[in-house]
Amino acid sequence: MRTLAVIGLGTMGLGIAQTYAAAGFDVLATDAVPAARDSAQARLRDGLRPRVQAGKLTEGAMEALLGRITVVPDPEAMGTASLAIEAIVEKIGVKRGLFAALETVMAPDAVLATNTSSLSVAAMAQGLARPERLLGLHFFNPAPVMKLVELVAHPGTAADALSRARQVTEAAGKTVIACPDRPGFIVNRCARPFYGEALALLEEGRSPAEIDAAMQAAGYRLGPFALIDLVGADINLAATESLATAMDGHPRYHVFDVLRRQVASGDLGRKTGKGFVHPQASAAPPQDAAAIALRIEAALVNEAGWLLSEGGTTAGGIDTALKLGLNFPRGPFDILAARGRAKLRDELHRLAAVAPPHLQGRYSPAPLFREA
Ligand SMILES: NC(=O)c1ccc[n+]([C@@H]2O[C@H](COP(=O)([O-])OP(=O)(O)OC[C@H]3O[C@@H](n4cnc5c(N)ncnc54)[C@H](O)[C@@H]3O)[C@@H](O)[C@H]2O)c1
């Protein structure tokens, strides 16, 4: 696999093209919008320039990298690529149309990949002549920096396609974690309780600053509210709503009113200058900081336990994904080992006993808590 294709030259596609080109692959790149194609090289150069100025990349290496990315007018010009990755608009019909077009020009054994965050890969494969060669390669933003890539298999994906996608992506320096074609994959799903329990505590009358301080005292670089402020409350709400819908409104993915109200207020976080905690300085941890951390971590372990029970990934894979994708100091199964099953199960039982009616069922213990 020497030549790869990237379709969609927005935030993610540009970063994905750069990632593979930096590792020596030739990349054919395109976008439906002419201005996006015409500006791609200049945007890549602008992104790389600070690294040259900082002495981390030579001028020659930058030019060589840019020289390996060829912008082409349309997918019809991508027939020589052995792997095509799409990072276009998040609409299943548009993505299906693109893959159908790629199938007609690419070699029969070429691999097709989607960078979707929220769509079902299996649903995307429907109607393809060779659905077994479609898989997910879910990069994180910014793609050249973030080490993690979730490799998503739908039930019909061929092992050979998975191993070839893994091989080139590992060659580009990424840590590739296998995961099932389930809503939110690993990171976007297992992160939910980190925010959700914090929002539940807020609705119970605790302050965002003290909840964040409790989690920082437990070793997290950023607390849940600082993380929401960093990414944007609107983005967090959209991700939460998408997962809640995909999970048929299960209370583990409850969309808290306090988050909706925050978005309605317009205080979205760093990008608007004000959020849940931004721009406040961090607070001192409250007296019950350890109890807050136990509650949030119990919910994190439980969600990871449910995902594990659905198959297609491993405990170690989930831990690595959360450490790389969210900068967590430890993964859910590290927490399980450190705190012990009994203590976490007791905490889930305690939470279930005091849960309000709309959260009944939220704390049902994952199968791993039922094992001897
Ligand atoms: N932004 C993120 O943090 C992030 C992270 C992981 C995955 N994703 C996923 O990556 C994909 C792209 O997201 P983004 O944030 O880069 O979006 P973006 O809006 O920045 O870029 C999308 C690009 O695709 C182009 N495009 C749209 N339809 C097209 C078509 N039919 N053919 C060719 N080009 C087309 C657009 O012109 C645009 O340049 C989405 O599926 C998204 O869910 C995004």
PDBQT file of the ligand as one rigid body, heavy atoms in Angstrom, charges set to zero:
ROOT
HETATM    1  N1  LIG A 401     -14.317  17.450  13.586  1.00  0.00    +0.000 N 
HETATM    2  C1  LIG A 401     -14.047  16.450  14.396  1.00  0.00    +0.000 C 
HETATM    3  O1  LIG A 401     -13.612  16.655  15.533  1.00  0.00    +0.000 OA
HETATM    4  C2  LIG A 401     -14.223  15.013  13.930  1.00  0.00    +0.000 A 
HETATM    5  C3  LIG A 401     -13.544  13.998  14.624  1.00  0.00    +0.000 A 
HETATM    6  C4  LIG A 401     -13.658  12.683  14.158  1.00  0.00    +0.000 A 
HETATM    7  C5  LIG A 401     -14.445  12.413  13.057  1.00  0.00    +0.000 A 
HETATM    8  N2  LIG A 401     -15.109  13.424  12.411  1.00  0.00    +0.000 N 
HETATM    9  C6  LIG A 401     -15.894  13.068  11.217  1.00  0.00    +0.000 C 
HETATM   10  O2  LIG A 401     -15.133  13.403  10.069  1.00  0.00    +0.000 OA
HETATM   11  C7  LIG A 401     -15.994  13.795   9.007  1.00  0.00    +0.000 C 
HETATM   12  C8  LIG A 401     -15.631  15.184   8.537  1.00  0.00    +0.000 C 
HETATM   13  O3  LIG A 401     -15.690  16.073   9.619  1.00  0.00    +0.000 OA
HETATM   14  P1  LIG A 401     -14.951  17.496   9.572  1.00  0.00    +0.000 P 
HETATM   15  O4  LIG A 401     -15.067  18.047  10.945  1.00  0.00    +0.000 OA
HETATM   16  O5  LIG A 401     -13.623  17.361   8.943  1.00  0.00    +0.000 OA
HETATM   17  O6  LIG A 401     -15.941  18.302   8.597  1.00  0.00    +0.000 OA
HETATM   18  P2  LIG A 401     -15.634  19.615   7.744  1.00  0.00    +0.000 P 
HETATM   19  O7  LIG A 401     -16.939  20.276   7.546  1.00  0.00    +0.000 OA
HETATM   20  O8  LIG A 401     -14.514  20.397   8.344  1.00  0.00    +0.000 OA
HETATM   21  O9  LIG A 401     -15.106  19.047   6.342  1.00  0.00    +0.000 OA
HETATM   22  C9  LIG A 401     -15.905  18.293   5.463  1.00  0.00    +0.000 C 
HETATM   23  C10 LIG A 401     -15.386  18.510   4.045  1.00  0.00    +0.000 C 
HETATM   24  O10 LIG A 401     -16.019  17.557   3.184  1.00  0.00    +0.000 OA
HETATM   25  C11 LIG A 401     -16.392  18.215   1.980  1.00  0.00    +0.000 C 
HETATM   26  N3  LIG A 401     -17.479  17.470   1.394  1.00  0.00    +0.000 N 
HETATM   27  C12 LIG A 401     -18.785  17.425   1.782  1.00  0.00    +0.000 A 
HETATM   28  N4  LIG A 401     -19.477  16.571   1.008  1.00  0.00    +0.000 NA
HETATM   29  C13 LIG A 401     -18.608  16.054   0.110  1.00  0.00    +0.000 A 
HETATM   30  C14 LIG A 401     -18.721  15.095  -0.952  1.00  0.00    +0.000 A 
HETATM   31  N5  LIG A 401     -19.879  14.512  -1.232  1.00  0.00    +0.000 N 
HETATM   32  N6  LIG A 401     -17.601  14.788  -1.635  1.00  0.00    +0.000 NA
HETATM   33  C15 LIG A 401     -16.425  15.363  -1.357  1.00  0.00    +0.000 A 
HETATM   34  N7  LIG A 401     -16.258  16.292  -0.384  1.00  0.00    +0.000 NA
HETATM   35  C16 LIG A 401     -17.338  16.616   0.334  1.00  0.00    +0.000 A 
HETATM   36  C17 LIG A 401     -16.738  19.628   2.393  1.00  0.00    +0.000 C 
HETATM   37  O11 LIG A 401     -16.629  20.524   1.309  1.00  0.00    +0.000 OA
HETATM   38  C18 LIG A 401     -15.705  19.896   3.487  1.00  0.00    +0.000 C 
HETATM   39  O12 LIG A 401     -14.527  20.472   2.960  1.00  0.00    +0.000 OA
HETATM   40  C19 LIG A 401     -17.419  13.639   9.537  1.00  0.00    +0.000 C 
HETATM   41  O13 LIG A 401     -17.884  12.363   9.195  1.00  0.00    +0.000 OA
HETATM   42  C20 LIG A 401     -17.214  13.753  11.048  1.00  0.00    +0.000 C 
HETATM   43  O14 LIG A 401     -18.235  13.084  11.767  1.00  0.00    +0.000 OA
HETATM   44  C21 LIG A 401     -14.995  14.721  12.814  1.00  0.00    +0.000 A 
ENDROOT
TORSDOF 0
